Amino acid sequence: MKKLLAAFALTVVAVPVWAATQTVTLSVPGMTCAACPITVKHALSRVAGVEKADVRFAEREVIVTFDDGKTNVQMLTKATEDAGYPSSVKH
């Protein structure tokens, strides 16, 4: 019985956690010129796990689709900030 429980426990622990695709909208109020969206999109595209970055200049926002097993919202906002465009999650 102990061997069966040990084998079951090992199986449960060994099962990989599957990453999921997430989408977040970031507010980027510092985008004020036509070149800004290019810079923001480029910065986000360099983050591992980012699948798509849809920049909406008129709304001063970017919709980012990413693999949450490779990146997270904090890494996304850091990427825009490092590029000179601080961002935050739009609610």
PyMOL Python script that loads the backbone (N, CA, C, O; Angstrom):
from pymol import cmd

cmd.read_pdbstr("""\
ATOM      1  N   MET A   1       0.833  -1.199   0.000  1.00  0.00           N
ATOM      2  CA  MET A   1       0.000   0.000   0.000  1.00  0.00           C
ATOM      3  C   MET A   1       0.872   1.256   0.000  1.00  0.00           C
ATOM      4  O   MET A   1       0.555   2.231  -0.682  1.00  0.00           O
ATOM      5  N   LYS A   2       1.979   1.235   0.769  1.00  0.00           N
ATOM      6  CA  LYS A   2       2.864   2.397   0.825  1.00  0.00           C
ATOM      7  C   LYS A   2       3.495   2.653  -0.536  1.00  0.00           C
ATOM      8  O   LYS A   2       3.660   3.803  -0.943  1.00  0.00           O
ATOM      9  N   LYS A   3       3.851   1.568  -1.246  1.00  0.00           N
ATOM     10  CA  LYS A   3       4.450   1.738  -2.564  1.00  0.00           C
ATOM     11  C   LYS A   3       3.447   2.362  -3.535  1.00  0.00           C
ATOM     12  O   LYS A   3       3.810   3.197  -4.363  1.00  0.00           O
ATOM     13  N   LEU A   4       2.185   1.948  -3.424  1.00  0.00           N
ATOM     14  CA  LEU A   4       1.147   2.492  -4.292  1.00  0.00           C
ATOM     15  C   LEU A   4       0.952   3.976  -4.014  1.00  0.00           C
ATOM     16  O   LEU A   4       0.851   4.771  -4.949  1.00  0.00           O
ATOM     17  N   LEU A   5       0.898   4.354  -2.757  1.00  0.00           N
ATOM     18  CA  LEU A   5       0.743   5.762  -2.401  1.00  0.00           C
ATOM     19  C   LEU A   5       1.956   6.575  -2.843  1.00  0.00           C
ATOM     20  O   LEU A   5       1.804   7.692  -3.338  1.00  0.00           O
ATOM     21  N   ALA A   6       3.139   6.035  -2.672  1.00  0.00           N
ATOM     22  CA  ALA A   6       4.360   6.727  -3.089  1.00  0.00           C
ATOM     23  C   ALA A   6       4.374   6.916  -4.597  1.00  0.00           C
ATOM     24  O   ALA A   6       4.750   7.983  -5.082  1.00  0.00           O
ATOM     25  N   ALA A   7       3.976   5.905  -5.338  1.00  0.00           N
ATOM     26  CA  ALA A   7       3.933   6.003  -6.796  1.00  0.00           C
ATOM     27  C   ALA A   7       2.906   7.039  -7.235  1.00  0.00           C
ATOM     28  O   ALA A   7       3.157   7.803  -8.166  1.00  0.00           O
ATOM     29  N   PHE A   8       1.758   7.071  -6.577  1.00  0.00           N
ATOM     30  CA  PHE A   8       0.716   8.046  -6.889  1.00  0.00           C
ATOM     31  C   PHE A   8       1.196   9.461  -6.592  1.00  0.00           C
ATOM     32  O   PHE A   8       1.000  10.369  -7.399  1.00  0.00           O
ATOM     33  N   ALA A   9       1.826   9.648  -5.433  1.00  0.00           N
ATOM     34  CA  ALA A   9       2.340  10.964  -5.052  1.00  0.00           C
ATOM     35  C   ALA A   9       3.385  11.442  -6.052  1.00  0.00           C
ATOM     36  O   ALA A   9       3.389  12.615  -6.424  1.00  0.00           O
ATOM     37  N   LEU A  10       4.255  10.567  -6.484  1.00  0.00           N
ATOM     38  CA  LEU A  10       5.283  10.919  -7.451  1.00  0.00           C
ATOM     39  C   LEU A  10       4.656  11.312  -8.785  1.00  0.00           C
ATOM     40  O   LEU A  10       5.125  12.241  -9.443  1.00  0.00           O
ATOM     41  N   THR A  11       3.614  10.620  -9.179  1.00  0.00           N
ATOM     42  CA  THR A  11       2.926  10.921 -10.421  1.00  0.00           C
ATOM     43  C   THR A  11       2.280  12.296 -10.351  1.00  0.00           C
ATOM     44  O   THR A  11       2.357  13.066 -11.309  1.00  0.00           O
ATOM     45  N   VAL A  12       1.652  12.610  -9.243  1.00  0.00           N
ATOM     46  CA  VAL A  12       0.990  13.904  -9.078  1.00  0.00           C
ATOM     47  C   VAL A  12       2.019  15.025  -9.098  1.00  0.00           C
ATOM     48  O   VAL A  12       1.778  16.064  -9.712  1.00  0.00           O
ATOM     49  N   VAL A  13       3.144  14.843  -8.450  1.00  0.00           N
ATOM     50  CA  VAL A  13       4.179  15.865  -8.401  1.00  0.00           C
ATOM     51  C   VAL A  13       4.843  16.037  -9.764  1.00  0.00           C
ATOM     52  O   VAL A  13       5.230  17.152 -10.115  1.00  0.00           O
ATOM     53  N   ALA A  14       4.983  14.987 -10.522  1.00  0.00           N
ATOM     54  CA  ALA A  14       5.696  15.020 -11.798  1.00  0.00           C
ATOM     55  C   ALA A  14       4.869  15.581 -12.949  1.00  0.00           C
ATOM     56  O   ALA A  14       5.416  15.844 -14.019  1.00  0.00           O
ATOM     57  N   VAL A  15       3.575  15.770 -12.759  1.00  0.00           N
ATOM     58  CA  VAL A  15       2.723  16.288 -13.823  1.00  0.00           C
ATOM     59  C   VAL A  15       3.063  17.766 -14.034  1.00  0.00           C
ATOM     60  O   VAL A  15       3.026  18.544 -13.081  1.00  0.00           O
ATOM     61  N   PRO A  16       3.391  18.160 -15.255  1.00  0.00           N
ATOM     62  CA  PRO A  16       3.753  19.556 -15.499  1.00  0.00           C
ATOM     63  C   PRO A  16       2.544  20.476 -15.398  1.00  0.00           C
ATOM     64  O   PRO A  16       1.415  20.085 -15.696  1.00  0.00           O
ATOM     65  N   VAL A  17       2.804  21.699 -14.975  1.00  0.00           N
ATOM     66  CA  VAL A  17       1.767  22.713 -14.935  1.00  0.00           C
ATOM     67  C   VAL A  17       1.759  23.381 -16.299  1.00  0.00           C
ATOM     68  O   VAL A  17       2.797  23.846 -16.771  1.00  0.00           O
ATOM     69  N   TRP A  18       0.610  23.431 -16.926  1.00  0.00           N
ATOM     70  CA  TRP A  18       0.519  24.002 -18.264  1.00  0.00           C
ATOM     71  C   TRP A  18       0.360  25.505 -18.182  1.00  0.00           C
ATOM     72  O   TRP A  18      -0.451  26.015 -17.410  1.00  0.00           O
ATOM     73  N   ALA A  19       1.127  26.197 -18.968  1.00  0.00           N
ATOM     74  CA  ALA A  19       1.023  27.643 -19.041  1.00  0.00           C
ATOM     75  C   ALA A  19      -0.214  28.009 -19.845  1.00  0.00           C
ATOM     76  O   ALA A  19      -0.700  27.230 -20.665  1.00  0.00           O
ATOM     77  N   ALA A  20      -0.697  29.184 -19.598  1.00  0.00           N
ATOM     78  CA  ALA A  20      -1.892  29.644 -20.302  1.00  0.00           C
ATOM     79  C   ALA A  20      -1.599  30.970 -20.990  1.00  0.00           C
ATOM     80  O   ALA A  20      -0.757  31.746 -20.541  1.00  0.00           O
ATOM     81  N   THR A  21      -2.296  31.210 -22.066  1.00  0.00           N
ATOM     82  CA  THR A  21      -2.187  32.485 -22.746  1.00  0.00           C
ATOM     83  C   THR A  21      -3.060  33.482 -22.003  1.00  0.00           C
ATOM     84  O   THR A  21      -4.229  33.218 -21.723  1.00  0.00           O
ATOM     85  N   GLN A  22      -2.484  34.618 -21.693  1.00  0.00           N
ATOM     86  CA  GLN A  22      -3.189  35.675 -20.977  1.00  0.00           C
ATOM     87  C   GLN A  22      -3.196  36.929 -21.840  1.00  0.00           C
ATOM     88  O   GLN A  22      -2.350  37.091 -22.719  1.00  0.00           O
ATOM     89  N   THR A  23      -4.142  37.803 -21.588  1.00  0.00           N
ATOM     90  CA  THR A  23      -4.203  39.090 -22.259  1.00  0.00           C
ATOM     91  C   THR A  23      -4.374  40.168 -21.203  1.00  0.00           C
ATOM     92  O   THR A  23      -5.180  40.033 -20.282  1.00  0.00           O
ATOM     93  N   VAL A  24      -3.607  41.236 -21.348  1.00  0.00           N
ATOM     94  CA  VAL A  24      -3.698  42.354 -20.418  1.00  0.00           C
ATOM     95  C   VAL A  24      -3.655  43.649 -21.222  1.00  0.00           C
ATOM     96  O   VAL A  24      -2.970  43.742 -22.240  1.00  0.00           O
ATOM     97  N   THR A  25      -4.393  44.639 -20.749  1.00  0.00           N
ATOM     98  CA  THR A  25      -4.351  45.960 -21.365  1.00  0.00           C
ATOM     99  C   THR A  25      -3.544  46.867 -20.462  1.00  0.00           C
ATOM    100  O   THR A  25      -3.851  47.028 -19.281  1.00  0.00           O
ATOM    101  N   LEU A  26      -2.503  47.458 -21.038  1.00  0.00           N
ATOM    102  CA  LEU A  26      -1.649  48.374 -20.290  1.00  0.00           C
ATOM    103  C   LEU A  26      -1.930  49.805 -20.728  1.00  0.00           C
ATOM    104  O   LEU A  26      -2.016  50.093 -21.921  1.00  0.00           O
ATOM    105  N   SER A  27      -2.069  50.678 -19.775  1.00  0.00           N
ATOM    106  CA  SER A  27      -2.202  52.102 -20.045  1.00  0.00           C
ATOM    107  C   SER A  27      -0.795  52.674 -20.158  1.00  0.00           C
ATOM    108  O   SER A  27       0.037  52.471 -19.273  1.00  0.00           O
ATOM    109  N   VAL A  28      -0.531  53.389 -21.250  1.00  0.00           N
ATOM    110  CA  VAL A  28       0.788  53.982 -21.481  1.00  0.00           C
ATOM    111  C   VAL A  28       0.576  55.466 -21.801  1.00  0.00           C
ATOM    112  O   VAL A  28       0.608  55.860 -22.966  1.00  0.00           O
ATOM    113  N   PRO A  29       0.359  56.288 -20.767  1.00  0.00           N
ATOM    114  CA  PRO A  29       0.021  57.691 -21.001  1.00  0.00           C
ATOM    115  C   PRO A  29       1.140  58.506 -21.646  1.00  0.00           C
ATOM    116  O   PRO A  29       0.868  59.572 -22.199  1.00  0.00           O
ATOM    117  N   GLY A  30       2.379  58.044 -21.593  1.00  0.00           N
ATOM    118  CA  GLY A  30       3.500  58.794 -22.142  1.00  0.00           C
ATOM    119  C   GLY A  30       3.653  58.705 -23.648  1.00  0.00           C
ATOM    120  O   GLY A  30       4.539  59.350 -24.209  1.00  0.00           O
ATOM    121  N   MET A  31       2.815  57.926 -24.321  1.00  0.00           N
ATOM    122  CA  MET A  31       2.895  57.851 -25.787  1.00  0.00           C
ATOM    123  C   MET A  31       2.270  59.119 -26.362  1.00  0.00           C
ATOM    124  O   MET A  31       1.050  59.284 -26.350  1.00  0.00           O
ATOM    125  N   THR A  32       3.119  60.008 -26.862  1.00  0.00           N
ATOM    126  CA  THR A  32       2.616  61.301 -27.330  1.00  0.00           C
ATOM    127  C   THR A  32       2.943  61.607 -28.789  1.00  0.00           C
ATOM    128  O   THR A  32       2.473  62.612 -29.322  1.00  0.00           O
ATOM    129  N   CYS A  33       3.737  60.764 -29.444  1.00  0.00           N
ATOM    130  CA  CYS A  33       4.086  61.028 -30.839  1.00  0.00           C
ATOM    131  C   CYS A  33       3.951  59.745 -31.663  1.00  0.00           C
ATOM    132  O   CYS A  33       3.736  58.664 -31.115  1.00  0.00           O
ATOM    133  N   ALA A  34       4.076  59.875 -32.954  1.00  0.00           N
ATOM    134  CA  ALA A  34       3.888  58.736 -33.856  1.00  0.00           C
ATOM    135  C   ALA A  34       4.949  57.651 -33.674  1.00  0.00           C
ATOM    136  O   ALA A  34       4.689  56.488 -33.984  1.00  0.00           O
ATOM    137  N   ALA A  35       6.119  57.997 -33.187  1.00  0.00           N
ATOM    138  CA  ALA A  35       7.185  57.007 -32.992  1.00  0.00           C
ATOM    139  C   ALA A  35       7.026  56.221 -31.688  1.00  0.00           C
ATOM    140  O   ALA A  35       7.571  55.126 -31.553  1.00  0.00           O
ATOM    141  N   CYS A  36       6.299  56.766 -30.750  1.00  0.00           N
ATOM    142  CA  CYS A  36       6.148  56.112 -29.442  1.00  0.00           C
ATOM    143  C   CYS A  36       5.586  54.688 -29.538  1.00  0.00           C
ATOM    144  O   CYS A  36       6.144  53.787 -28.913  1.00  0.00           O
ATOM    145  N   PRO A  37       4.513  54.447 -30.288  1.00  0.00           N
ATOM    146  CA  PRO A  37       3.977  53.087 -30.367  1.00  0.00           C
ATOM    147  C   PRO A  37       4.986  52.077 -30.916  1.00  0.00           C
ATOM    148  O   PRO A  37       4.989  50.915 -30.509  1.00  0.00           O
ATOM    149  N   ILE A  38       5.832  52.517 -31.828  1.00  0.00           N
ATOM    150  CA  ILE A  38       6.850  51.624 -32.387  1.00  0.00           C
ATOM    151  C   ILE A  38       7.821  51.191 -31.296  1.00  0.00           C
ATOM    152  O   ILE A  38       8.177  50.017 -31.195  1.00  0.00           O
ATOM    153  N   THR A  39       8.244  52.157 -30.481  1.00  0.00           N
ATOM    154  CA  THR A  39       9.185  51.858 -29.396  1.00  0.00           C
ATOM    155  C   THR A  39       8.564  50.927 -28.363  1.00  0.00           C
ATOM    156  O   THR A  39       9.206  49.979 -27.911  1.00  0.00           O
ATOM    157  N   VAL A  40       7.318  51.196 -27.990  1.00  0.00           N
ATOM    158  CA  VAL A  40       6.622  50.374 -26.993  1.00  0.00           C
ATOM    159  C   VAL A  40       6.435  48.952 -27.522  1.00  0.00           C
ATOM    160  O   VAL A  40       6.695  47.983 -26.809  1.00  0.00           O
ATOM    161  N   LYS A  41       5.988  48.830 -28.758  1.00  0.00           N
ATOM    162  CA  LYS A  41       5.778  47.501 -29.346  1.00  0.00           C
ATOM    163  C   LYS A  41       7.092  46.732 -29.429  1.00  0.00           C
ATOM    164  O   LYS A  41       7.131  45.538 -29.132  1.00  0.00           O
ATOM    165  N   HIS A  42       8.157  47.399 -29.824  1.00  0.00           N
ATOM    166  CA  HIS A  42       9.462  46.754 -29.920  1.00  0.00           C
ATOM    167  C   HIS A  42       9.932  46.273 -28.543  1.00  0.00           C
ATOM    168  O   HIS A  42      10.438  45.158 -28.412  1.00  0.00           O
ATOM    169  N   ALA A  43       9.766  47.109 -27.528  1.00  0.00           N
ATOM    170  CA  ALA A  43      10.181  46.736 -26.173  1.00  0.00           C
ATOM    171  C   ALA A  43       9.428  45.506 -25.687  1.00  0.00           C
ATOM    172  O   ALA A  43      10.022  44.609 -25.089  1.00  0.00           O
ATOM    173  N   LEU A  44       8.134  45.459 -25.939  1.00  0.00           N
ATOM    174  CA  LEU A  44       7.329  44.318 -25.501  1.00  0.00           C
ATOM    175  C   LEU A  44       7.637  43.063 -26.309  1.00  0.00           C
ATOM    176  O   LEU A  44       7.623  41.956 -25.769  1.00  0.00           O
ATOM    177  N   SER A  45       7.911  43.229 -27.588  1.00  0.00           N
ATOM    178  CA  SER A  45       8.187  42.060 -28.419  1.00  0.00           C
ATOM    179  C   SER A  45       9.491  41.365 -28.024  1.00  0.00           C
ATOM    180  O   SER A  45       9.697  40.199 -28.361  1.00  0.00           O
ATOM    181  N   ARG A  46      10.353  42.060 -27.324  1.00  0.00           N
ATOM    182  CA  ARG A  46      11.622  41.481 -26.885  1.00  0.00           C
ATOM    183  C   ARG A  46      11.478  40.682 -25.580  1.00  0.00           C
ATOM    184  O   ARG A  46      12.421  40.012 -25.160  1.00  0.00           O
ATOM    185  N   VAL A  47      10.314  40.750 -24.944  1.00  0.00           N
ATOM    186  CA  VAL A  47      10.070  39.992 -23.714  1.00  0.00           C
ATOM    187  C   VAL A  47       9.693  38.562 -24.092  1.00  0.00           C
ATOM    188  O   VAL A  47       8.756  38.342 -24.858  1.00  0.00           O
ATOM    189  N   ALA A  48      10.425  37.600 -23.552  1.00  0.00           N
ATOM    190  CA  ALA A  48      10.132  36.188 -23.821  1.00  0.00           C
ATOM    191  C   ALA A  48       8.704  35.873 -23.399  1.00  0.00           C
ATOM    192  O   ALA A  48       8.287  36.201 -22.288  1.00  0.00           O
ATOM    193  N   GLY A  49       7.964  35.239 -24.287  1.00  0.00           N
ATOM    194  CA  GLY A  49       6.589  34.847 -23.981  1.00  0.00           C
ATOM    195  C   GLY A  49       5.535  35.767 -24.547  1.00  0.00           C
ATOM    196  O   GLY A  49       4.357  35.410 -24.573  1.00  0.00           O
ATOM    197  N   VAL A  50       5.933  36.953 -25.005  1.00  0.00           N
ATOM    198  CA  VAL A  50       4.950  37.861 -25.606  1.00  0.00           C
ATOM    199  C   VAL A  50       4.610  37.350 -26.996  1.00  0.00           C
ATOM    200  O   VAL A  50       5.488  37.175 -27.841  1.00  0.00           O
ATOM    201  N   GLU A  51       3.338  37.117 -27.217  1.00  0.00           N
ATOM    202  CA  GLU A  51       2.866  36.608 -28.497  1.00  0.00           C
ATOM    203  C   GLU A  51       2.393  37.731 -29.419  1.00  0.00           C
ATOM    204  O   GLU A  51       2.541  37.650 -30.638  1.00  0.00           O
ATOM    205  N   LYS A  52       1.820  38.783 -28.819  1.00  0.00           N
ATOM    206  CA  LYS A  52       1.274  39.872 -29.613  1.00  0.00           C
ATOM    207  C   LYS A  52       1.192  41.133 -28.765  1.00  0.00           C
ATOM    208  O   LYS A  52       0.874  41.073 -27.577  1.00  0.00           O
ATOM    209  N   ALA A  53       1.478  42.269 -29.376  1.00  0.00           N
ATOM    210  CA  ALA A  53       1.324  43.562 -28.716  1.00  0.00           C
ATOM    211  C   ALA A  53       0.585  44.477 -29.682  1.00  0.00           C
ATOM    212  O   ALA A  53       1.138  44.886 -30.703  1.00  0.00           O
ATOM    213  N   ASP A  54      -0.646  44.791 -29.364  1.00  0.00           N
ATOM    214  CA  ASP A  54      -1.496  45.632 -30.214  1.00  0.00           C
ATOM    215  C   ASP A  54      -1.554  47.030 -29.598  1.00  0.00           C
ATOM    216  O   ASP A  54      -2.301  47.272 -28.650  1.00  0.00           O
ATOM    217  N   VAL A  55      -0.756  47.943 -30.149  1.00  0.00           N
ATOM    218  CA  VAL A  55      -0.670  49.303 -29.606  1.00  0.00           C
ATOM    219  C   VAL A  55      -1.790  50.151 -30.193  1.00  0.00           C
ATOM    220  O   VAL A  55      -2.000  50.192 -31.406  1.00  0.00           O
ATOM    221  N   ARG A  56      -2.495  50.819 -29.307  1.00  0.00           N
ATOM    222  CA  ARG A  56      -3.572  51.739 -29.707  1.00  0.00           C
ATOM    223  C   ARG A  56      -3.164  53.144 -29.271  1.00  0.00           C
ATOM    224  O   ARG A  56      -3.377  53.561 -28.132  1.00  0.00           O
ATOM    225  N   PHE A  57      -2.573  53.848 -30.221  1.00  0.00           N
ATOM    226  CA  PHE A  57      -2.010  55.166 -29.931  1.00  0.00           C
ATOM    227  C   PHE A  57      -3.065  56.148 -29.431  1.00  0.00           C
ATOM    228  O   PHE A  57      -2.846  56.833 -28.433  1.00  0.00           O
ATOM    229  N   ALA A  58      -4.194  56.223 -30.105  1.00  0.00           N
ATOM    230  CA  ALA A  58      -5.237  57.186 -29.735  1.00  0.00           C
ATOM    231  C   ALA A  58      -5.739  56.977 -28.305  1.00  0.00           C
ATOM    232  O   ALA A  58      -6.093  57.933 -27.616  1.00  0.00           O
ATOM    233  N   GLU A  59      -5.763  55.720 -27.871  1.00  0.00           N
ATOM    234  CA  GLU A  59      -6.238  55.408 -26.519  1.00  0.00           C
ATOM    235  C   GLU A  59      -5.103  55.401 -25.497  1.00  0.00           C
ATOM    236  O   GLU A  59      -5.344  55.279 -24.296  1.00  0.00           O
ATOM    237  N   ARG A  60      -3.867  55.532 -25.977  1.00  0.00           N
ATOM    238  CA  ARG A  60      -2.668  55.480 -25.117  1.00  0.00           C
ATOM    239  C   ARG A  60      -2.631  54.162 -24.329  1.00  0.00           C
ATOM    240  O   ARG A  60      -2.437  54.142 -23.114  1.00  0.00           O
ATOM    241  N   GLU A  61      -2.828  53.056 -25.077  1.00  0.00           N
ATOM    242  CA  GLU A  61      -2.832  51.751 -24.443  1.00  0.00           C
ATOM    243  C   GLU A  61      -2.248  50.704 -25.370  1.00  0.00           C
ATOM    244  O   GLU A  61      -2.116  50.922 -26.575  1.00  0.00           O
ATOM    245  N   VAL A  62      -1.900  49.565 -24.792  1.00  0.00           N
ATOM    246  CA  VAL A  62      -1.415  48.431 -25.567  1.00  0.00           C
ATOM    247  C   VAL A  62      -2.041  47.169 -24.994  1.00  0.00           C
ATOM    248  O   VAL A  62      -2.058  46.965 -23.780  1.00  0.00           O
ATOM    249  N   ILE A  63      -2.553  46.330 -25.877  1.00  0.00           N
ATOM    250  CA  ILE A  63      -3.135  45.051 -25.470  1.00  0.00           C
ATOM    251  C   ILE A  63      -2.082  43.991 -25.752  1.00  0.00           C
ATOM    252  O   ILE A  63      -1.670  43.791 -26.895  1.00  0.00           O
ATOM    253  N   VAL A  64      -1.656  43.318 -24.698  1.00  0.00           N
ATOM    254  CA  VAL A  64      -0.561  42.359 -24.811  1.00  0.00           C
ATOM    255  C   VAL A  64      -1.082  40.953 -24.555  1.00  0.00           C
ATOM    256  O   VAL A  64      -1.740  40.698 -23.546  1.00  0.00           O
ATOM    257  N   THR A  65      -0.782  40.048 -25.471  1.00  0.00           N
ATOM    258  CA  THR A  65      -1.102  38.628 -25.319  1.00  0.00           C
ATOM    259  C   THR A  65       0.212  37.922 -25.050  1.00  0.00           C
ATOM    260  O   THR A  65       1.177  38.076 -25.799  1.00  0.00           O
ATOM    261  N   PHE A  66       0.245  37.138 -23.963  1.00  0.00           N
ATOM    262  CA  PHE A  66       1.498  36.523 -23.549  1.00  0.00           C
ATOM    263  C   PHE A  66       1.286  35.166 -22.905  1.00  0.00           C
ATOM    264  O   PHE A  66       0.189  34.838 -22.452  1.00  0.00           O
ATOM    265  N   ASP A  67       2.350  34.387 -22.873  1.00  0.00           N
ATOM    266  CA  ASP A  67       2.377  33.072 -22.240  1.00  0.00           C
ATOM    267  C   ASP A  67       2.759  33.288 -20.780  1.00  0.00           C
ATOM    268  O   ASP A  67       3.881  33.699 -20.483  1.00  0.00           O
ATOM    269  N   ASP A  68       1.823  33.011 -19.862  1.00  0.00           N
ATOM    270  CA  ASP A  68       2.111  33.282 -18.452  1.00  0.00           C
ATOM    271  C   ASP A  68       3.085  32.288 -17.820  1.00  0.00           C
ATOM    272  O   ASP A  68       3.439  32.419 -16.648  1.00  0.00           O
ATOM    273  N   GLY A  69       3.509  31.313 -18.584  1.00  0.00           N
ATOM    274  CA  GLY A  69       4.557  30.420 -18.115  1.00  0.00           C
ATOM    275  C   GLY A  69       5.946  30.981 -18.385  1.00  0.00           C
ATOM    276  O   GLY A  69       6.937  30.488 -17.848  1.00  0.00           O
ATOM    277  N   LYS A  70       6.013  32.022 -19.225  1.00  0.00           N
ATOM    278  CA  LYS A  70       7.294  32.613 -19.594  1.00  0.00           C
ATOM    279  C   LYS A  70       7.468  34.042 -19.109  1.00  0.00           C
ATOM    280  O   LYS A  70       8.597  34.503 -18.937  1.00  0.00           O
ATOM    281  N   THR A  71       6.381  34.742 -18.887  1.00  0.00           N
ATOM    282  CA  THR A  71       6.470  36.136 -18.440  1.00  0.00           C
ATOM    283  C   THR A  71       5.256  36.473 -17.591  1.00  0.00           C
ATOM    284  O   THR A  71       4.357  35.651 -17.415  1.00  0.00           O
ATOM    285  N   ASN A  72       5.241  37.689 -17.069  1.00  0.00           N
ATOM    286  CA  ASN A  72       4.129  38.138 -16.250  1.00  0.00           C
ATOM    287  C   ASN A  72       3.934  39.642 -16.450  1.00  0.00           C
ATOM    288  O   ASN A  72       4.723  40.289 -17.140  1.00  0.00           O
ATOM    289  N   VAL A  73       2.902  40.179 -15.856  1.00  0.00           N
ATOM    290  CA  VAL A  73       2.568  41.588 -16.033  1.00  0.00           C
ATOM    291  C   VAL A  73       3.697  42.491 -15.532  1.00  0.00           C
ATOM    292  O   VAL A  73       3.981  43.519 -16.146  1.00  0.00           O
ATOM    293  N   GLN A  74       4.334  42.121 -14.439  1.00  0.00           N
ATOM    294  CA  GLN A  74       5.427  42.940 -13.905  1.00  0.00           C
ATOM    295  C   GLN A  74       6.574  43.054 -14.920  1.00  0.00           C
ATOM    296  O   GLN A  74       7.176  44.119 -15.058  1.00  0.00           O
ATOM    297  N   MET A  75       6.870  41.975 -15.617  1.00  0.00           N
ATOM    298  CA  MET A  75       7.928  42.012 -16.627  1.00  0.00           C
ATOM    299  C   MET A  75       7.517  42.871 -17.825  1.00  0.00           C
ATOM    300  O   MET A  75       8.355  43.533 -18.438  1.00  0.00           O
ATOM    301  N   LEU A  76       6.244  42.855 -18.148  1.00  0.00           N
ATOM    302  CA  LEU A  76       5.752  43.670 -19.255  1.00  0.00           C
ATOM    303  C   LEU A  76       5.840  45.156 -18.924  1.00  0.00           C
ATOM    304  O   LEU A  76       6.313  45.950 -19.737  1.00  0.00           O
ATOM    305  N   THR A  77       5.389  45.527 -17.739  1.00  0.00           N
ATOM    306  CA  THR A  77       5.447  46.938 -17.352  1.00  0.00           C
ATOM    307  C   THR A  77       6.895  47.399 -17.186  1.00  0.00           C
ATOM    308  O   THR A  77       7.204  48.560 -17.455  1.00  0.00           O
ATOM    309  N   LYS A  78       7.777  46.516 -16.750  1.00  0.00           N
ATOM    310  CA  LYS A  78       9.195  46.864 -16.639  1.00  0.00           C
ATOM    311  C   LYS A  78       9.786  47.110 -18.022  1.00  0.00           C
ATOM    312  O   LYS A  78      10.599  48.018 -18.195  1.00  0.00           O
ATOM    313  N   ALA A  79       9.388  46.315 -19.003  1.00  0.00           N
ATOM    314  CA  ALA A  79       9.895  46.487 -20.364  1.00  0.00           C
ATOM    315  C   ALA A  79       9.498  47.844 -20.936  1.00  0.00           C
ATOM    316  O   ALA A  79      10.318  48.514 -21.564  1.00  0.00           O
ATOM    317  N   THR A  80       8.254  48.254 -20.726  1.00  0.00           N
ATOM    318  CA  THR A  80       7.835  49.560 -21.248  1.00  0.00           C
ATOM    319  C   THR A  80       8.527  50.685 -20.479  1.00  0.00           C
ATOM    320  O   THR A  80       8.929  51.691 -21.063  1.00  0.00           O
ATOM    321  N   GLU A  81       8.662  50.507 -19.179  1.00  0.00           N
ATOM    322  CA  GLU A  81       9.343  51.527 -18.366  1.00  0.00           C
ATOM    323  C   GLU A  81      10.810  51.665 -18.776  1.00  0.00           C
ATOM    324  O   GLU A  81      11.325  52.777 -18.896  1.00  0.00           O
ATOM    325  N   ASP A  82      11.475  50.535 -18.987  1.00  0.00           N
ATOM    326  CA  ASP A  82      12.876  50.564 -19.409  1.00  0.00           C
ATOM    327  C   ASP A  82      13.044  51.243 -20.773  1.00  0.00           C
ATOM    328  O   ASP A  82      14.107  51.783 -21.079  1.00  0.00           O
ATOM    329  N   ALA A  83      11.991  51.210 -21.581  1.00  0.00           N
ATOM    330  CA  ALA A  83      12.027  51.863 -22.898  1.00  0.00           C
ATOM    331  C   ALA A  83      11.655  53.344 -22.804  1.00  0.00           C
ATOM    332  O   ALA A  83      11.659  54.057 -23.807  1.00  0.00           O
ATOM    333  N   GLY A  84      11.334  53.800 -21.588  1.00  0.00           N
ATOM    334  CA  GLY A  84      10.987  55.214 -21.384  1.00  0.00           C
ATOM    335  C   GLY A  84       9.512  55.499 -21.341  1.00  0.00           C
ATOM    336  O   GLY A  84       9.102  56.660 -21.368  1.00  0.00           O
ATOM    337  N   TYR A  85       8.693  54.446 -21.275  1.00  0.00           N
ATOM    338  CA  TYR A  85       7.244  54.622 -21.274  1.00  0.00           C
ATOM    339  C   TYR A  85       6.614  53.840 -20.127  1.00  0.00           C
ATOM    340  O   TYR A  85       6.158  52.715 -20.333  1.00  0.00           O
ATOM    341  N   PRO A  86       6.579  54.404 -18.935  1.00  0.00           N
ATOM    342  CA  PRO A  86       5.961  53.704 -17.804  1.00  0.00           C
ATOM    343  C   PRO A  86       4.515  53.331 -18.136  1.00  0.00           C
ATOM    344  O   PRO A  86       3.793  54.095 -18.777  1.00  0.00           O
ATOM    345  N   SER A  87       4.114  52.159 -17.692  1.00  0.00           N
ATOM    346  CA  SER A  87       2.757  51.683 -17.957  1.00  0.00           C
ATOM    347  C   SER A  87       2.174  51.062 -16.703  1.00  0.00           C
ATOM    348  O   SER A  87       2.883  50.753 -15.746  1.00  0.00           O
ATOM    349  N   SER A  88       0.872  50.889 -16.736  1.00  0.00           N
ATOM    350  CA  SER A  88       0.179  50.223 -15.626  1.00  0.00           C
ATOM    351  C   SER A  88      -1.003  49.458 -16.218  1.00  0.00           C
ATOM    352  O   SER A  88      -1.451  49.732 -17.331  1.00  0.00           O
ATOM    353  N   VAL A  89      -1.490  48.501 -15.450  1.00  0.00           N
ATOM    354  CA  VAL A  89      -2.623  47.698 -15.911  1.00  0.00           C
ATOM    355  C   VAL A  89      -3.858  48.598 -15.938  1.00  0.00           C
ATOM    356  O   VAL A  89      -4.167  49.302 -14.976  1.00  0.00           O
ATOM    357  N   LYS A  90      -4.538  48.549 -17.060  1.00  0.00           N
ATOM    358  CA  LYS A  90      -5.759  49.340 -17.217  1.00  0.00           C
ATOM    359  C   LYS A  90      -6.929  48.523 -16.691  1.00  0.00           C
ATOM    360  O   LYS A  90      -7.115  47.365 -17.065  1.00  0.00           O
ATOM    361  N   HIS A  91      -7.702  49.134 -15.832  1.00  0.00           N
ATOM    362  CA  HIS A  91      -8.845  48.426 -15.227  1.00  0.00           C
ATOM    363  C   HIS A  91     -10.130  48.813 -15.873  1.00  0.00           C
ATOM    364  O   HIS A  91     -11.188  48.315 -15.489  1.00  0.00           O
TER     365      HIS A  91
END
""", "prot")
cmd.dss("prot")
cmd.show_as("cartoon", "prot")
cmd.util.cbc("prot")
cmd.orient("prot")
